[in-house]
Amino acid sequence: MTYAKRQVIIFRNLKGLGEIRHMLRSVALALLFVAAAWGQTRNDARKGLPEIDIRELNASPEVQQSVQQSRAKALVERRTSDLETFKTARAATQPGVRIVPNRHGLPKLFVRDGSALTVASPRDAGEIAKSFLLANGAAFSFTATEVDQLRLAIRDATPEATHLVFNQTLNGVDVFEGQIKFTLGKSGEVIQVGCGDVMPGLVLSTTPGNQFSWKSDGHTGRIWQRRVGRRNERSRLMK
């Protein structure tokens, strides 16, 4: 083989290696591009997904109800304890004060043996009652807004006393059996107060115009919905 032929063969081999290197470089760049695009797509997908605790999704209705019952029980226990502390402090300045808690930890009966709870007042009986709730917020747990939204359902005035019945409302809807009853003396002094199934701090979505009323049993966390004017009632679990 002559020198010239060897040079031609070497040149062809070098040219083939160059083409192979160019092809490998192109393939490598293409793989890098695909990998970068795939990684960005996965990150974008992760950003669009909300963070969810799978334990909450898998919790059975029994577990959820148990949690609600525990919270309701703790709330009632705290209210009862606060009410006992309030009664002790009040009895120091007003001997004879009696407060009997209801199942929600609120005053089922608030009275003072042989005397009134407040001094006489010339103001309107409804204003006197609402002012009493605000002044004794440690016992009743109502906010100023909740007191303002109480609806006066009954006013029965006699020469000797005035009896008032307020109904708790939420967004203009009566809370079923959520009543607070007052007895005032003829001079405007508060004689006795009692709570029904009222719910301080109630947060619930209602639709204006629908005639529904609501209540809670205070222990299981259930809200009872009753269509006004009908006997049928149904329950729904409060979140």
C-alpha positions in Angstrom: 0.0 0.0 0.0 1.4 3.3 -1.0 1.8 6.3 1.3 -0.9 8.2 -0.5 -3.5 5.5 -0.1 -2.7 5.2 3.6 -3.3 9.0 4.0 -6.7 8.7 2.3 -7.8 5.8 4.6 -6.7 7.7 7.7 -8.6 10.9 6.5 -11.8 8.9 6.0 -11.5 7.3 9.4 -10.9 10.7 11.1 -13.9 12.1 9.2 -16.1 9.3 10.4 -15.0 9.8 14.0 -15.9 13.4 13.8 -19.3 12.7 12.6 -19.8 10.2 15.4 -18.7 12.7 18.0 -21.0 15.4 16.5 -23.9 12.9 16.7 -23.1 11.9 20.3 -22.9 15.6 21.3 -26.4 16.3 19.8 -27.9 13.3 21.5 -26.4 14.4 24.9 -27.8 17.9 24.5 -31.2 16.5 23.6 -31.2 14.3 26.7 -30.3 17.2 28.9 -33.1 19.3 27.5 -35.7 16.6 28.0 -34.5 16.0 31.6 -34.7 19.7 32.4 -38.2 20.0 30.9 -39.4 16.9 32.8 -38.1 18.3 36.1 -39.8 21.6 35.6 -43.1 19.9 34.7 -43.1 17.9 37.9 -42.3 20.9 40.0 -45.1 22.9 38.4 -47.5 20.0 39.1 -46.4 19.9 42.7 -47.0 23.6 43.2 -50.5 23.3 41.9 -51.5 20.6 44.3 -52.8 21.6 47.8 -51.3 20.2 50.9 -53.7 17.6 52.3 -53.4 15.6 55.5 -54.3 12.1 54.4 -55.3 11.3 58.0 -58.2 13.8 57.8 -59.4 12.2 54.5 -59.3 8.7 56.0 -61.0 9.6 59.3 -64.2 7.7 59.7 -67.4 9.5 60.7 -67.1 7.8 64.1 -63.7 9.3 64.6 -64.8 12.7 63.5 -67.8 12.6 65.8 -65.5 11.5 68.7 -63.3 14.5 68.1 -66.3 16.8 68.1 -67.6 15.3 71.3 -64.2 15.7 73.0 -64.2 19.4 72.0 -67.7 20.0 73.1 -67.0 18.3 76.5 -63.9 20.4 77.0 -65.8 23.5 76.2 -68.6 22.7 78.7 -66.1 21.8 81.4 -64.3 25.1 80.9 -67.5 27.1 81.0 -68.6 25.3 84.2 -65.3 26.0 85.8 -65.4 29.7 84.8 -69.0 29.9 86.1 -68.0 28.4 89.5 -65.2 31.0 89.7 -67.6 33.8 88.8 -70.2 32.6 91.4 -67.5 32.6 94.1 -66.4 36.1 93.3 -70.0 37.4 93.0 -71.1 35.8 96.3 -68.3 37.8 98.1 -70.1 41.0 97.2 -73.7 39.7 96.9 -74.4 37.1 99.6 -77.1 34.7 98.7 -76.3 34.5 95.0 -77.1 31.1 93.4 -76.1 30.0 89.9 -77.1 26.6 88.6 -75.3 25.6 85.3 -77.2 24.0 82.5 -75.7 21.2 80.3 -73.9 23.8 78.2 -72.1 25.3 81.2 -74.2 28.5 81.2 -76.5 29.8 83.9 -79.7 27.8 83.9 -80.7 29.8 87.0 -79.1 33.0 88.2 -80.8 34.4 91.3 -80.1 36.0 94.7 -82.1 34.7 97.6 -84.1 37.4 99.3 -82.8 40.2 97.1 -82.4 41.5 93.6 -79.3 41.0 91.4 -79.2 44.7 90.4 -80.4 48.0 91.7 -83.5 49.7 90.5 -83.4 51.4 87.1 -85.8 53.7 85.1 -84.5 52.4 81.7 -86.5 50.2 79.3 -86.7 46.6 80.5 -85.1 45.2 77.4 -82.1 47.6 77.7 -81.7 46.6 81.4 -81.6 42.9 80.4 -79.1 43.3 77.7 -76.9 45.5 79.8 -77.0 42.7 82.5 -75.7 40.1 80.0 -72.8 42.4 79.0 -71.9 43.3 82.6 -71.8 39.6 83.4 -70.1 38.3 80.3 -67.9 36.0 82.4 -71.0 34.0 83.2 -72.9 34.2 79.9 -70.0 34.3 77.4 -71.9 36.5 74.8 -70.1 39.1 72.8 -71.6 42.6 72.4 -72.7 41.7 68.8 -74.5 38.5 70.0 -76.3 40.4 72.7 -77.3 43.1 70.2 -78.7 40.4 67.9 -81.0 38.9 70.6 -84.6 39.2 69.6 -87.2 40.1 72.2 -89.8 37.4 71.7 -92.1 38.0 74.7 -92.7 41.0 77.0 -95.2 40.4 79.7 -95.6 43.4 82.1 -97.7 43.4 85.2 -97.9 46.0 88.0 -95.5 43.9 90.1 -93.0 42.5 87.6 -91.9 42.3 83.9 -91.1 39.0 82.3 -88.9 39.0 79.1 -88.0 36.2 76.8 -85.1 36.8 74.3 -84.3 34.4 71.4 -80.8 34.1 70.1 -80.5 34.7 66.4 -77.8 34.1 63.8 -78.0 36.1 60.6 -81.6 36.9 61.4 -82.5 33.2 62.0 -83.7 32.1 65.4 -81.6 29.5 67.2 -84.0 26.7 68.1 -84.8 26.8 71.9 -82.0 29.4 72.3 -83.9 31.5 74.8 -82.9 33.7 77.7 -85.6 34.6 80.3 -85.6 37.6 82.6 -87.7 38.6 85.5 -87.5 42.2 86.5 -89.1 43.9 89.6 -91.5 46.8 89.3 -88.7 49.2 89.8 -86.5 47.8 87.0 -84.3 45.6 89.1 -83.2 42.2 87.8 -84.6 39.4 89.9 -83.9 36.3 88.0 -82.2 35.1 84.8 -82.2 31.7 83.1 -80.7 30.4 79.8 -82.1 27.7 77.5 -80.1 26.1 74.7 -78.2 29.3 73.7 -74.9 28.9 72.0 -72.4 31.8 72.5 -69.8 31.9 69.7 -72.1 30.1 67.3 -70.6 30.2 63.7 -72.9 28.6 61.1 -73.7 29.4 57.5 -77.3 30.4 56.9 -79.2 31.5 53.9 -81.4 34.6 54.4 -85.0 34.0 53.6 -85.0 30.3 54.5 -87.1 29.7 57.5 -84.8 27.5 59.5 -83.9 27.5 63.2 -80.9 25.8 64.7 -79.7 24.4 68.0 -77.0 22.1 69.4 -77.2 19.4 72.1 -73.9 20.7 73.5 -72.3 17.3 73.7 -72.2 15.5 70.4 -71.7 18.7 68.4 -74.9 18.1 66.4 -76.9 21.0 65.0 -80.6 20.4 64.7 -82.4 22.1 61.8 -86.1 22.7 62.1 -88.3 24.2 59.4 -90.6 26.7 61.1 -94.2 25.6 61.1 -93.5 22.0 60.5 -92.9 19.1 62.9 -90.3 17.2 60.9 -86.7 17.7 62.1 -83.5 16.5 60.8 -79.9 16.6 62.1 -76.7 17.4 60.3 -73.2 17.1 61.7 -71.5 20.4 62.5 -68.0 20.8 61.1 
